[in-house]
Amino acid sequence: MEKLLTRKEAARLLGISIATLDAARANGQVSFVQYCENGSVYFTELSLQEYVARSTHRAKPREINTGTTFRNPRNGVRR
């Protein structure tokens, strides 16, 4: 059987707050173990790894400067 982590341990391992972990649990983003209703909540390392994998997004390549700007062009007079 895998070692079960408390909410505090899981949040520290993920680098997030307990409130953020609770929100992810309530939204069904991370699976958990609860032996009895209204009892303590535990997490497995595998469930945390799956949560991180689902939350990880690929970086988009940086666009090459096309010379286009979002600023309004200046007229030739400096003030």
C-alpha atoms as one frame of an Amber mdcrd trajectory, in Angstrom:
protein
   0.000   0.000   0.000   1.206   3.495  -0.832   2.031   5.949   1.910  -0.829
   8.379   2.479  -0.052  12.079   2.771  -2.007  14.562   4.880  -3.405  17.735
   3.359  -0.532  19.740   4.827   2.113  17.345   3.492   0.493  17.214   0.043
   0.190  21.004  -0.187   3.822  21.451   0.864   4.958  18.836  -1.675   3.042
  20.592  -4.467   4.105  24.080  -3.365   0.521  25.315  -3.023  -1.657  26.390
  -0.118  -4.002  24.024   1.679  -6.912  26.168   0.447  -5.807  25.672  -3.175
  -5.477  21.924  -2.594  -8.952  21.817  -1.030 -10.382  23.713  -4.000  -8.764
  21.242  -6.428 -10.190  18.361  -4.399 -13.671  19.913  -4.328 -13.550  20.468
  -8.114 -12.536  16.851  -8.737  -9.095  17.777 -10.050  -7.195  15.632  -7.548
  -8.273  12.283  -6.139  -8.152  11.594  -2.416  -8.783   8.944   0.224 -11.338
   9.416   2.994 -12.035   6.425   5.219 -15.281   7.720   6.678 -17.611  10.582
   5.819 -16.520  13.810   7.561 -13.191  12.131   8.334  -9.626  13.125   7.546
  -8.587  13.419   3.907  -5.391  11.832   2.559  -3.612  11.836  -0.784  -1.349
   9.337  -2.513   1.793  10.366  -4.350   0.327   8.911  -7.543  -2.788  11.097
  -7.303  -0.587  14.167  -6.791   1.580  13.233  -9.787  -1.540  12.854 -11.933
  -2.790  16.245 -10.727   0.511  17.890 -11.693   0.474  16.163 -15.092  -3.059
  17.423 -15.807  -2.154  20.930 -14.615   1.000  21.189 -16.710   0.714  23.110
 -19.975   3.237  23.227 -22.792   4.972  26.525 -23.349   4.111  28.304 -26.567
   7.043  29.331 -28.753   7.859  33.003 -28.679   6.673  34.802 -31.757   9.330
  36.399 -33.893   9.118  40.166 -34.017   7.241  40.978 -37.191   7.826  44.721
 -36.882   4.184  45.321 -36.073   3.431  47.348 -32.998   0.264  47.942 -31.057
   1.187  51.571 -30.424  -0.171  54.397 -32.497   2.450  55.752 -34.902   4.004
  59.073 -33.945   4.029  61.965 -36.284   7.514  63.250 -37.068   7.361  66.169
 -34.589   8.910  65.729 -31.143   7.560  67.779 -28.291
